Amino acid sequence: MDHETAWADPDTRRAWRRTALFRCAALPASLPAFPAWLFAVVMTPAWLLVLWLPVLCVGLWYALLAMAAVASRGVSPEARARARAAGARVGGD
């Protein structure tokens, strides 16, 4: 292992950044998707909705992932070290 932590590995940090950017982009994209979905439900025959159900489920999943990513920002290693030094239990302690 070249790095002590995953955060010290540049490839891992790049992958985390890419994932975070994708999720942050998915959140605003999901906002106009809801009215489009509502229009589709009201104006489309039921048999066609059954065909689109997997696509809708995947879109909903990505929207929820994006909201969870925004809601749960990670704690920096420095803040974690300060909390430990102050006697707080952090993460899996």
C-alpha positions in Angstrom: 0.0 0.0 0.0 1.4 3.4 -1.0 -1.0 5.4 1.1 -2.1 5.3 4.7 -5.7 6.3 4.0 -8.0 6.2 1.0 -8.1 10.0 1.1 -4.4 10.2 0.5 -4.7 8.2 -2.7 -5.1 10.6 -5.7 -7.1 8.1 -7.8 -9.6 7.5 -4.9 -10.0 11.2 -4.4 -10.6 11.7 -8.1 -13.3 8.9 -8.0 -15.0 10.4 -5.0 -15.0 13.9 -6.6 -16.5 12.4 -9.8 -19.2 10.6 -7.8 -20.0 13.7 -5.8 -20.3 15.8 -9.0 -22.5 13.3 -10.6 -24.8 13.2 -7.6 -25.0 16.9 -7.3 -25.9 17.1 -11.0 -28.5 14.4 -10.6 -30.4 16.4 -7.9 -31.3 19.4 -10.1 -32.0 17.1 -13.0 -34.5 15.2 -10.8 -36.5 18.4 -10.1 -37.9 18.8 -13.6 -38.2 15.0 -13.9 -41.1 14.9 -11.3 -43.5 17.1 -13.3 -42.5 15.1 -16.4 -43.3 11.9 -14.6 -46.6 13.3 -13.3 -47.6 14.3 -16.8 -46.7 10.9 -18.1 -48.8 9.2 -15.4 -51.8 11.4 -16.1 -51.6 11.3 -20.0 -50.2 7.9 -20.8 -52.1 4.6 -21.1 -51.4 2.1 -18.3 -49.7 -0.5 -20.5 -47.1 2.0 -21.5 -46.4 3.1 -17.9 -45.6 -0.6 -17.1 -42.9 -0.4 -19.8 -41.4 2.8 -18.4 -41.6 1.6 -14.7 -38.0 0.4 -14.5 -36.7 3.7 -16.0 -38.7 5.6 -13.4 -37.4 3.5 -10.6 -33.8 4.0 -11.6 -34.4 7.8 -11.9 -36.0 7.9 -8.5 -33.0 5.9 -7.1 -30.5 8.3 -8.5 -32.5 11.3 -7.2 -32.6 9.8 -3.7 -28.8 9.0 -3.8 -28.2 12.6 -4.8 -30.3 14.0 -1.9 -28.5 11.6 0.5 -25.1 12.7 -0.7 -26.0 16.4 -0.2 -27.6 15.7 3.2 -24.6 13.7 4.5 -21.4 15.6 3.8 -18.3 13.8 5.0 -16.2 14.9 8.0 -12.7 16.0 7.2 -9.8 14.1 8.8 -8.7 17.3 10.6 -12.2 17.8 12.2 -12.2 14.1 13.1 -8.8 14.4 14.8 -9.9 17.5 16.7 -13.0 15.8 17.9 -11.0 12.8 19.0 -8.5 15.1 20.8 -11.5 16.7 22.6 -12.6 13.3 23.8 -15.5 12.8 21.5 -16.4 9.4 20.0 -16.1 9.7 16.2 -17.4 7.3 13.5 -16.8 3.7 14.5 -15.1 4.4 17.8 
